[in-house]
C-alpha cells in the first residue's frame, strides 16, 4: 500500500525521468490545454482513465466521482461540481467528445442496488446515498428482475448507470445543441476490472461490445 511519502518518492522519479524526457511537451502545456476528449469516470482507485487509455498529460480532460455520475441539468442554487466541469470542457475548452466510463465491481453502483446506505446521516454514508439516488429510477426494474445481490444484477446496475449519465448529459442545453450540430459526440464505455477488457456502447445495438 502506498503512503504519501511513497508518492513523494514517485514525484522525484517523475521529476528526474519523464518530466526531463518530455520537457518540451511540458513547456507547451504551460501555455494552456486543448484536450479534444472529456472523460467522466469513477473515483475508484483501480480505474485510472489516463492509464487505461494510455494518454499523455494534456490529452484528456477528466472528471471523477462516485459511480461516474452526471446529474441532470438544473439552475437551482448549490455547488454543482460536475456541471461546472462539464460547462468548462464543452463551452470553453471546446472538447469534441465526451466519454462516460463506468467499470466492473463498482461500489457506488452496488450501494445504489442494495440501498444499504439509505437513511444514514452525512458522514456515515448519507452523502453517498443521496448521490447515488440518481440511479433510483433505473435501479427498481433491475432489483425486481434480478434481485439486489450477485454479479449479474451488479453488472446490470453498472451498465444502467452509464446510460443514465448519458441521458442526463443530454439534459444540458448546450450539450444537446452541439450534439445535434455534430460538433460534440457522446460515448459510453465500461472497463471490466477482472479481465482488463474495455467495452464500448454500440449506438446501433445499444449493447456494450468488447473492444478488439
Backbone bond lengths (Angstrom), bond angles and torsions (degrees), N, CA, C in turn:
res aa  C-N    CA-C-N  psi(-1)  N-CA   C-N-CA  omega(-1)  CA-C   N-CA-C  phi
1 X - - - 1.460 - - 1.522 109.91 -
2 X 1.317 116.28 138.07 1.452 120.96 -177.94 1.529 111.41 -85.18
3 X 1.327 115.57 140.44 1.461 121.90 172.59 1.523 107.82 -107.94
4 X 1.333 116.80 173.77 1.463 119.32 179.17 1.520 111.03 -63.13
5 X 1.326 117.25 -36.24 1.462 119.64 178.60 1.530 110.70 -64.24
6 X 1.346 117.15 -33.17 1.460 120.82 175.21 1.530 110.28 -65.16
7 X 1.332 115.60 -38.34 1.463 119.83 178.84 1.530 110.62 -65.33
8 X 1.326 116.51 -39.30 1.465 120.12 177.77 1.530 110.53 -63.85
9 X 1.327 116.03 -39.33 1.468 119.66 175.53 1.526 110.16 -62.05
10 X 1.320 115.96 -39.64 1.461 120.25 177.39 1.514 111.54 -63.52
11 X 1.338 116.38 -38.80 1.462 120.29 176.55 1.530 110.38 -59.80
12 X 1.322 116.30 -41.84 1.462 119.71 -179.49 1.542 110.55 -61.92
13 X 1.338 115.95 -39.93 1.463 119.18 177.45 1.523 110.60 -66.01
14 X 1.323 115.97 -40.97 1.461 120.80 177.55 1.527 110.93 -61.48
15 X 1.319 115.42 -45.34 1.472 120.50 -175.60 1.526 111.78 -65.40
16 X 1.338 116.77 -35.39 1.458 120.35 -178.90 1.523 112.61 -90.83
17 X 1.339 116.76 -12.14 1.452 120.29 -176.91 1.511 113.01 -112.41
18 X 1.350 115.73 -89.79 1.463 120.81 -174.28 1.525 112.37 -58.73
19 X 1.318 116.67 -41.94 1.464 118.68 -177.17 1.528 110.75 -63.12
20 X 1.305 116.28 -37.77 1.462 120.26 178.95 1.524 111.24 -70.51
21 X 1.346 116.08 -43.71 1.465 119.41 -177.05 1.523 112.36 -71.66
22 X 1.350 117.54 -25.14 1.461 121.03 179.01 1.524 111.28 -113.37
23 X 1.320 114.95 32.39 1.465 119.83 -175.18 1.524 111.71 -58.29
24 X 1.313 116.89 -37.37 1.466 120.45 -178.84 1.533 110.65 -62.98
25 X 1.348 115.56 -40.08 1.464 118.72 178.58 1.521 111.40 -64.85
26 X 1.325 117.08 -42.36 1.458 120.04 -179.86 1.525 110.64 -66.29
27 X 1.305 117.80 -32.57 1.467 121.04 175.82 1.527 110.28 -63.38
28 X 1.336 115.76 -37.81 1.462 120.09 177.87 1.526 110.94 -69.22
29 X 1.338 116.53 -40.57 1.458 120.79 -177.67 1.523 113.15 -66.10
30 X 1.319 117.08 -23.78 1.467 118.23 -179.99 1.528 111.57 -68.20
31 X 1.327 115.69 -16.83 1.462 120.06 178.00 1.520 112.12 -81.73
32 X 1.334 116.71 -14.06 1.463 120.38 179.64 1.514 110.60 142.62
33 X 1.331 115.39 178.80 1.463 121.20 -179.34 1.517 110.05 -121.43
34 X 1.328 115.75 150.24 1.459 120.23 178.93 1.528 110.45 -146.31
35 X 1.346 117.30 54.85 1.471 119.01 178.72 1.526 110.63 -67.72
36 X 1.312 115.55 147.44 1.458 120.68 178.01 1.534 112.22 -97.38
37 X 1.335 116.09 -13.44 1.464 121.02 -175.55 1.527 110.79 -127.51
38 X 1.319 115.56 134.07 1.458 122.25 171.27 1.523 108.04 -105.42
39 X 1.331 116.91 133.72 1.457 121.65 177.43 1.524 108.97 -116.88
40 X 1.318 116.83 125.10 1.457 122.48 175.26 1.524 106.36 -106.18
41 X 1.325 115.96 112.62 1.462 121.15 -171.67 1.521 110.55 -130.12
42 X 1.319 115.41 172.64 1.452 122.08 178.76 1.526 110.55 -80.70
43 X 1.314 116.53 154.55 1.460 121.87 178.04 1.523 112.59 -74.37
44 X 1.310 117.79 -10.40 1.462 122.71 -178.03 1.528 111.12 -48.47
45 X 1.320 116.20 130.44 1.468 121.53 -174.64 1.527 113.17 -66.47
46 X 1.336 117.27 -13.29 1.467 120.92 -176.66 1.521 113.58 -89.64
47 X 1.328 117.34 -6.22 1.473 119.45 -173.70 1.529 110.63 -128.33
48 X 1.319 115.64 74.86 1.461 122.09 178.58 1.527 108.97 -85.01
49 X 1.336 119.11 112.39 1.467 120.84 -177.35 1.527 113.41 -56.90
50 X 1.327 117.89 -39.20 1.462 120.31 -178.79 1.520 111.34 -62.15
51 X 1.325 116.60 -36.23 1.463 120.63 179.39 1.519 111.01 -76.22
52 X 1.323 117.07 -44.06 1.463 121.24 -178.06 1.528 111.22 -63.85
53 X 1.336 116.64 -40.33 1.471 120.31 -178.43 1.525 112.90 -94.06
54 X 1.328 116.76 0.07 1.464 121.86 175.49 1.529 112.20 52.20
55 X 1.326 115.66 57.11 1.460 120.54 -178.41 1.528 110.85 -114.28
56 X 1.316 114.88 158.42 1.456 121.95 179.45 1.527 109.68 -92.22
57 X 1.341 118.14 163.64 1.464 120.92 176.33 1.531 111.19 -54.70
58 X 1.320 115.86 138.93 1.450 121.31 178.23 1.515 114.84 90.50
59 X 1.351 117.68 -4.21 1.467 119.92 -174.43 1.528 113.90 -94.20
60 X 1.328 118.37 -25.07 1.460 120.26 175.31 1.527 109.62 -134.79
61 X 1.322 115.43 146.01 1.464 122.84 176.79 1.525 106.59 -101.65
62 X 1.327 116.96 116.95 1.460 121.41 -168.76 1.527 112.85 -114.38
63 X 1.324 115.57 134.38 1.461 122.63 169.91 1.521 107.01 -122.62
64 X 1.324 116.72 130.18 1.457 120.21 -179.41 1.528 109.77 -126.53
65 X 1.319 115.59 136.91 1.462 120.99 175.97 1.523 108.67 -154.49
66 X 1.309 116.84 176.59 1.468 120.91 -179.82 1.522 110.16 -61.08
67 X 1.328 116.38 120.08 1.466 125.11 176.06 1.524 113.96 69.47
68 X 1.326 117.82 15.05 1.476 121.97 176.90 1.526 111.79 54.28
69 X 1.331 116.05 45.20 1.457 120.64 -174.09 1.525 112.54 -89.75
70 X 1.320 114.45 144.82 1.465 122.93 169.22 1.521 106.66 -117.34
71 X 1.329 117.65 118.76 1.473 118.95 176.71 1.521 109.80 -75.49
72 X 1.322 118.61 159.72 1.462 119.95 177.11 1.525 111.59 -66.59
73 X 1.320 115.65 158.51 1.465 121.62 177.49 1.526 109.95 -62.76
74 X 1.321 116.07 134.46 1.458 121.22 174.75 1.518 109.32 -152.91
75 X 1.308 116.03 155.82 1.464 121.70 -178.01 1.521 112.19 -113.00
76 X 1.330 117.45 7.97 1.461 120.59 -179.65 1.524 110.49 -68.55
77 X 1.336 117.58 155.07 1.462 120.57 178.66 1.526 110.66 -61.43
78 X 1.300 116.13 150.84 1.450 120.57 178.82 1.510 110.56 149.70
79 X 1.313 115.80 179.55 1.453 121.27 179.16 1.532 107.76 -104.30
80 X 1.312 115.37 99.97 1.457 121.62 -173.40 1.529 109.50 -100.27
81 X 1.316 115.74 81.49 1.457 120.45 -173.93 1.517 114.22 -63.22
82 X 1.325 117.53 -48.42 1.460 120.46 -179.71 1.522 110.02 -65.43
83 X 1.311 116.66 -42.38 1.466 120.62 -179.23 1.523 111.16 -63.33
84 X 1.334 117.11 -38.82 1.462 120.65 178.92 1.524 110.79 -65.52
85 X 1.337 116.46 -43.13 1.463 120.53 179.14 1.522 110.78 -65.33
86 X 1.319 116.78 -40.66 1.458 121.69 178.56 1.528 110.41 -63.01
87 X 1.315 116.00 -46.18 1.461 121.00 179.06 1.525 111.23 -59.40
88 X 1.331 116.48 -43.23 1.462 120.78 179.82 1.528 110.84 -64.33
89 X 1.346 116.03 -44.58 1.465 119.83 -177.40 1.529 112.00 -65.92
90 X 1.323 116.50 -44.77 1.466 120.40 -174.35 1.526 112.33 -81.14
91 X 1.321 116.58 -44.52 1.458 119.91 -172.60 1.528 114.17 -87.66
92 X 1.322 117.10 -26.89 1.466 119.63 -175.77 1.536 112.83 -111.71
93 X 1.324 116.81 -43.91 1.464 118.69 176.73 1.526 112.02 -82.11
94 X 1.323 115.87 -18.02 1.465 121.86 177.98 1.536 112.59 61.14
95 X 1.336 116.92 42.41 1.467 118.72 176.48 1.519 108.76 -60.29
96 X 1.316 115.42 150.75 1.458 120.66 -177.20 1.526 113.23 -104.25
97 X 1.344 115.74 -11.77 1.460 119.65 -179.90 1.523 110.01 -143.98
98 X 1.326 115.76 145.93 1.468 121.91 175.27 1.519 107.91 -126.79
99 X 1.321 115.87 129.55 1.459 122.11 178.22 1.527 109.08 -114.15
100 X 1.312 117.31 122.87 1.466 121.56 170.51 1.521 106.35 -96.10
101 X 1.336 116.18 115.00 1.463 120.42 -175.10 1.519 111.53 -114.64
102 X 1.323 115.71 106.68 1.451 121.06 172.33 1.521 109.62 -90.10
103 X 1.323 116.97 -175.07 1.455 119.13 -178.50 1.520 111.61 -158.33
104 X 1.322 114.96 164.99 1.444 121.03 177.42 1.514 112.25 -74.10
105 X 1.323 116.61 155.45 1.470 123.22 177.93 1.532 111.38 59.11
106 X 1.321 116.71 37.81 1.471 121.74 -178.94 1.527 110.99 -78.06
107 X 1.321 116.22 118.42 1.459 120.98 -178.93 1.510 113.38 -65.21
108 X 1.334 116.36 -35.05 1.457 120.10 179.35 1.518 111.61 -65.68
109 X 1.324 116.30 -44.09 1.471 120.31 178.73 1.525 111.21 -66.65
110 X 1.326 116.19 -37.76 1.465 119.44 177.32 1.528 110.65 -63.24
111 X 1.334 116.54 -40.80 1.464 120.40 178.50 1.525 111.11 -66.36
112 X 1.342 116.36 -34.83 1.465 119.83 177.09 1.523 110.30 -65.67
113 X 1.320 116.21 -35.64 1.463 121.32 -178.72 1.524 112.00 -73.25
114 X 1.334 117.12 -45.38 1.469 120.40 -176.85 1.520 113.24 -82.75
115 X 1.331 116.04 -26.45 1.470 122.78 -176.02 1.522 112.16 60.20
116 X 1.320 116.12 28.20 1.467 120.53 -179.10 1.527 112.76 -62.72
117 X 1.329 117.42 -26.92 1.467 121.00 -176.13 1.527 112.97 -94.49
118 X 1.321 116.79 -5.97 1.460 119.21 -177.57 1.527 110.18 -65.34
119 X 1.330 115.60 135.29 1.458 120.86 -178.45 1.520 113.51 93.13
120 X 1.339 117.90 -8.48 1.461 120.87 179.08 1.520 111.32 -77.74
121 X 1.320 115.83 153.84 1.458 121.75 177.87 1.530 110.13 -79.15
122 X 1.348 117.65 154.47 1.465 120.24 172.81 1.523 110.94 -54.84
123 X 1.308 116.12 137.73 1.454 121.01 -174.95 1.517 112.02 94.95
124 X 1.324 115.44 -13.99 1.463 121.10 179.40 1.537 110.57 -130.12
125 X 1.316 115.29 27.88 1.458 120.55 179.32 1.511 114.24 107.88
126 X 1.335 116.30 -6.42 1.460 119.45 -176.93 1.518 113.91 -65.12
127 X 1.329 116.81 -40.49 1.460 119.58 178.74 1.527 110.85 -66.14
128 X 1.324 116.21 -38.68 1.464 120.10 178.13 1.529 109.96 -64.02
129 X 1.326 115.93 -46.20 1.463 120.53 -179.30 1.528 111.40 -59.34
130 X 1.326 116.03 -41.72 1.465 119.17 -179.97 1.527 110.28 -65.42
131 X 1.325 116.79 -41.24 1.464 120.80 -178.04 1.528 110.95 -64.50
132 X 1.315 117.07 -47.96 1.464 119.68 -176.39 1.525 113.07 -78.75
133 X 1.332 116.67 -3.46 1.469 118.46 172.95 1.535 110.23 -65.51
134 X 1.333 116.62 -11.25 1.462 121.25 172.71 1.533 110.84 -59.02
135 X 1.326 115.73 -19.49 1.465 120.74 -177.43 1.523 113.30 -100.59
136 X 1.315 118.04 3.86 1.467 120.77 -175.69 1.527 112.71 -54.81
137 X 1.322 116.49 -42.21 1.466 120.14 -174.26 1.529 112.15 -65.83
138 X 1.330 116.67 -39.01 1.468 118.84 -179.06 1.527 111.65 -86.47
139 X 1.315 116.14 -16.89 1.465 120.38 -178.94 1.526 112.37 -69.84
140 X 1.326 117.32 -41.25 1.462 120.36 -171.89 1.528 114.01 -59.31
141 X 1.348 119.88 -45.99 1.471 118.65 178.62 1.531 112.67 -62.80
142 X 1.329 116.56 -34.71 1.468 120.24 178.42 1.523 110.08 -66.78
143 X 1.336 116.37 -45.97 1.464 120.72 -179.63 1.524 111.85 -62.56
144 X 1.325 116.20 -38.24 1.467 120.16 -179.91 1.522 111.81 -68.04
145 X 1.318 116.26 -37.17 1.467 121.00 -176.16 1.527 113.14 -85.00
146 X 1.348 116.16 -39.86 1.466 120.37 -170.75 1.520 114.44 -117.14
147 X 1.336 117.07 -7.72 1.454 119.99 -174.15 1.518 110.36 86.11
148 X 1.324 116.17 -171.74 1.465 120.18 -175.40 1.529 113.22 -116.19
149 X 1.315 116.93 11.48 1.463 120.67 177.42 1.528 109.45 -135.77
150 X 1.339 114.89 160.37 1.463 119.59 178.29 1.512 111.82 99.12
151 X 1.348 116.02 151.34 1.461 121.08 -175.07 1.524 113.05 -65.72
152 X 1.325 118.22 -32.38 1.464 119.00 -179.65 1.528 110.79 -61.24
153 X 1.328 115.98 -47.29 1.464 120.36 179.29 1.524 110.93 -68.04
154 X 1.321 116.85 -40.17 1.468 120.58 -179.40 1.528 111.03 -63.67
155 X 1.320 116.46 -42.96 1.464 119.30 -179.84 1.528 110.53 -66.40
156 X 1.310 116.78 -39.49 1.466 120.14 176.63 1.527 110.47 -60.15
157 X 1.324 116.02 -39.48 1.463 120.46 178.00 1.520 111.03 -66.73
158 X 1.311 116.89 -40.46 1.475 121.80 179.75 1.534 111.10 -62.98
159 X 1.312 116.76 -41.87 1.463 120.18 179.32 1.533 111.18 -72.33
160 X 1.331 116.16 -36.28 1.467 120.11 177.68 1.519 110.99 -64.69
161 X 1.325 117.10 -34.13 1.463 120.92 179.21 1.522 110.91 -64.38
162 X 1.324 117.21 -39.20 1.467 120.81 177.78 1.519 110.15 -63.22
163 X 1.325 115.83 -46.68 1.466 119.64 179.97 1.530 111.23 -63.31
164 X 1.332 116.92 -36.23 1.468 120.73 178.69 1.521 110.78 -64.41
165 X 1.326 117.00 -44.19 1.463 119.99 179.32 1.525 111.28 -64.37
166 X 1.325 117.27 -37.61 1.466 120.06 176.87 1.528 110.79 -64.25
167 X 1.323 116.30 -41.98 1.470 120.03 176.99 1.526 110.81 -62.59
168 X 1.336 116.26 -42.00 1.460 120.12 -179.40 1.525 111.60 -67.66
169 X 1.328 117.22 -33.49 1.462 119.73 175.97 1.528 110.58 -57.56
170 X 1.315 115.94 -37.48 1.467 120.38 -176.61 1.523 112.55 -77.03
171 X 1.348 117.65 -2.86 1.467 119.25 172.88 1.523 111.21 -83.63
172 X 1.332 117.40 -10.93 1.462 120.98 177.26 1.529 107.87 -82.09
173 X 1.331 118.13 120.33 1.474 120.60 -174.27 1.517 113.85 -53.91
174 X 1.326 117.84 -42.58 1.467 119.26 -176.94 1.525 112.05 -72.54
175 X 1.329 117.98 -29.06 1.468 120.60 174.59 1.527 109.42 -69.32
176 X 1.301 116.30 -47.51 1.460 121.13 -179.87 1.530 111.16 -59.90
177 X 1.334 115.62 -42.20 1.462 120.57 -178.98 1.532 111.58 -65.82
178 X 1.325 116.52 -46.28 1.465 119.87 -178.44 1.519 111.85 -69.04
179 X 1.329 116.86 -33.86 1.454 119.04 177.46 1.527 109.84 -66.35
180 X 1.318 116.88 -40.22 1.464 120.77 179.03 1.523 111.33 -65.52
181 X 1.322 115.98 -33.62 1.468 120.98 179.16 1.524 112.73 -76.54
182 X 1.335 116.37 -17.11 1.455 120.27 -178.43 1.511 113.92 89.28
183 X 1.341 117.83 7.24 1.464 120.85 -179.68 1.526 112.32 -93.23
184 X 1.341 117.02 -3.32 1.464 121.70 178.38 1.526 108.80 -142.48
185 X 1.339 116.07 133.26 1.457 121.84 179.60 1.517 109.71 -122.71
186 X 1.318 116.61 136.13 1.463 122.30 179.26 1.526 109.98 -104.79
187 X 1.335 115.57 140.04 1.456 121.40 179.75 1.526 109.91 -131.02
188 X 1.324 116.41 150.27 1.454 122.00 171.66 1.510 109.11 -113.82
189 X 1.339 116.95 137.41 1.454 121.20 179.28 1.516 110.87 -139.12
190 X 1.324 115.79 154.79 1.467 121.86 -177.90 1.522 108.32 -142.64
191 X 1.339 115.58 123.04 1.460 120.36 179.63 1.518 109.03 -105.53
192 X 1.332 115.99 119.65 1.463 121.16 179.39 1.525 108.98 -87.78
193 X 1.312 116.07 108.43 1.467 120.83 -176.36 1.526 111.52 -60.33
194 X 1.307 117.35 -39.41 1.463 121.11 -173.06 1.525 113.08 -60.94
195 X 1.354 116.75 -38.47 1.467 118.83 -177.75 1.525 113.51 -119.45
196 X 1.340 117.40 -0.32 1.459 120.57 176.89 1.514 114.66 71.86
197 X 1.339 117.29 19.03 1.462 120.92 -178.24 1.532 110.40 -94.91
198 X 1.337 115.99 133.97 1.466 121.65 176.48 1.523 109.11 -97.65
199 X 1.332 115.52 130.68 1.457 121.80 179.08 1.522 109.23 -111.17
200 X 1.315 116.05 137.95 1.464 121.36 179.86 1.522 109.90 -111.88
201 X 1.323 116.22 138.86 1.459 120.64 179.17 1.525 109.79 -73.20
202 X 1.331 115.71 116.72 1.459 121.04 178.45 1.528 108.88 -80.18
203 X 1.315 116.24 123.08 1.464 120.08 -172.98 1.522 112.13 -73.05
204 X 1.316 117.18 -22.39 1.468 119.72 -179.93 1.532 111.24 -81.22
205 X 1.337 116.24 -47.67 1.462 119.92 -176.75 1.519 113.00 -88.55
206 X 1.350 116.75 -22.31 1.451 120.33 -176.10 1.518 113.29 77.13
207 X 1.334 116.34 10.21 1.467 121.11 -179.00 1.530 110.59 -105.94
208 X 1.330 115.16 157.62 1.461 120.99 176.13 1.530 108.51 -89.82
209 X 1.319 115.88 120.55 1.461 121.88 -173.61 1.528 110.11 -114.33
210 X 1.331 117.77 132.24 1.474 120.03 178.06 1.529 110.79 -59.89
211 X 1.323 116.12 138.51 1.459 121.32 177.03 1.516 108.61 -81.78
212 X 1.317 116.27 128.51 1.474 121.16 -179.87 1.521 109.76 -67.42
